[in-house]
Amino acid sequence: MNHDQHGTAGALSPEEALALLRYMAEHNRHHAEELRETAAVLPETAAKLAEEAAALMRQAAELIQRAALETEG
């Protein structure tokens, strides 16, 4: 999981910002799924917390997706 490429050197163009939003939405959905899968092997209390965190990540991904749709016009 290399997140070094996520940094930006300067201001983004509108096109770059839209591409970043799309990427972040999909990327976070993927991480939410990984977290959900991880929860399956955790103790019950930890699993519940991980599932809750995964749900929040999916919710955040949906908000990012909506921001991308709004940006598209």
MARVEXTI-898012 format. One line per 10 residues: number of its first residue (from 0); for each residue z, y, x of C-alpha. Coordinates in Angstrom, 3 decimals, always signed. Last residue first. Layout:
N
NUM> Z/Y/X | ... $
***
This chain:
73
72> -13.856/+19.297/-22.019 | -13.722/+17.090/-18.935 | -10.375/+18.653/-18.057 | -8.937/+17.589/-21.400 | -10.075/+14.023/-20.749 | -8.518/+14.101/-17.287 | -5.247/+15.420/-18.711 | -5.333/+12.605/-21.275 | -5.746/+10.094/-18.457 | -2.766/+11.629/-16.659 $
62> -0.718/+11.309/-19.842 | -1.791/+7.672/-20.200 | -0.849/+6.968/-16.585 | +2.579/+8.500/-17.242 | +3.076/+6.168/-20.213 | +2.020/+3.196/-18.093 | +4.501/+4.283/-15.411 | +7.214/+4.619/-18.057 | +6.494/+1.097/-19.266 | +6.666/-0.188/-15.695 $
52> +10.045/+1.525/-15.225 | +11.349/-0.135/-18.388 | +10.075/-3.509/-17.178 | +11.754/-2.926/-13.795 | +15.032/-2.040/-15.517 | +14.859/-5.140/-17.699 | +14.055/-7.288/-14.673 | +17.022/-5.860/-12.751 | +19.345/-6.808/-15.589 | +17.836/-10.287/-15.939 $
42> +17.641/-11.212/-12.260 | +14.178/-10.647/-10.814 | +11.240/-13.062/-10.715 | +9.393/-11.864/-13.824 | +10.101/-8.232/-12.949 | +7.607/-8.478/-10.105 | +4.787/-9.022/-12.580 | +5.810/-5.908/-14.503 | +5.974/-3.946/-11.242 | +2.489/-5.079/-10.267 $
32> +1.221/-4.103/-13.732 | +2.796/-0.663/-13.429 | +1.238/-0.279/-9.975 | -2.211/-0.994/-11.427 | -1.695/+1.471/-14.262 | -0.612/+4.011/-11.639 | -3.843/+3.547/-9.689 | -5.946/+3.841/-12.839 | -4.351/+7.132/-13.890 | -4.266/+8.419/-10.310 $
22> -7.968/+7.758/-9.791 | -8.975/+9.550/-12.974 | -6.766/+12.511/-12.106 | -8.139/+12.606/-8.564 | -11.733/+12.581/-9.823 | -10.914/+15.457/-12.162 | -9.306/+17.428/-9.334 | -12.280/+16.750/-7.078 | -14.681/+18.027/-9.721 | -12.568/+21.133/-10.332 $
12> -12.592/+21.801/-6.572 | -9.387/+21.017/-4.776 | -7.490/+23.517/-2.652 | -6.630/+22.417/+0.832 | -5.910/+19.428/+3.053 | -5.089/+17.085/+0.210 | -2.797/+14.111/+0.584 | -3.516/+10.849/-1.209 | -5.140/+9.148/+1.789 | -1.742/+8.360/+3.265 $
2> -0.799/+6.160/+0.326 | -1.289/+2.858/+2.091 | +0.000/+0.000/+0.000 $
***
